Amino acid sequence: MSGRISLGRVLESRELLYTLLLLSVILPLLHPIGIPIEISVRTRDVYNYVEKLKPGCHVYIEVYYEVAARGELEPNLIALTKHLFDKGCRIVYGSLSAFGVVAFSLFRASAADLFADKVYGRDYVYLGYIAGGEAATASLAKSIKGTISVDNYGNRLEDLPLMKEVDKATDFDLVVIVSSGTDVFAYYVRQWHTPYGVPLLFVALSVIGPSIEPFVGAKQAIGMLVGQRAAAEYEVLVGRLGLGMASMDAQSTSHMLILAFIVIGNVVYWSKRLSSRRGGAR
């Protein structure tokens, strides 16, 4: 009996297939490859809009997602924050949901390099959780300092340099809503865009993209970034590959591996079948 293991026997090993499939997913997540992807028109339009913002502009970002949605939304938030900081924009972050506080903390830890040379209170501020839903959204549009008096860390807003420059909706050049739900998008459309004409940008999960599409179609938002694909595209545009591109790499490598095994499996199958026919014909 030969000690050599046939190729067919190896390829029939489920353990091998599962191991290779697992590696094809994990390795790109740990070390993004950067497999080329096509940039969609929608993502490029958002990038071009941000690119036209003037240095020193003011941007408000609503962080409204739970940890479970972090994988899809945080890469978009990181890429956008990099672009805004590169443009010299100053950012005010806020959360109309209690879980936004945790999401912001994880986001800042993941993007520590972006905040390394930024001064809190001057370059960015995090207001923290603001209770009240749509009523709070309307109140913030009229006056942030009239709605809350301290930020997430107990600092008085009137003592922060950035908050001396902005207070109401019309003080912002752009508002970005990063959300895993649908209601908050409507809040900002009704309370910030409709009465004050503030430009809105939506960042959403793939599954809720169709439900907020009408806002974009009606020009109530300048655009939208949806899911990890949009994050990967934006990461390419801003030159910072992260989880968005890593996720696309993982999908691509796993799909290529599956296709390769399908092809090899068919080759082995037909080789065996032809061999058995030849043997039977003797």
Buried (B, 14 or more C-beta within 10 A) or exposed (E): EEEEEEEBEEBEEEEEBEEBBEEBBEBBEEEBBBBEBEBBEBBBEBBEBBEEBEEEBBBBBBBBBBEEBBBBBBBBBBBBBBBBBBBEBBBBBBBBBEBBBBBBEEBBEBBEEBBEEBEBBEBBBBBBBBEEEBEBBBBBBBEBBEBBEBBBEEBEBEEBEBBEEBBBBEBBBBBBBBBBBEEBBBBBBBBBBEEBEBBBBBBBBEEBBEEBBEBBEEEBBBBBBBBBBBBBBBBBBBEBBBBBBBBBBBBBBBEEBBEEBEEEBEEBEEEEEEEEEEEEEE
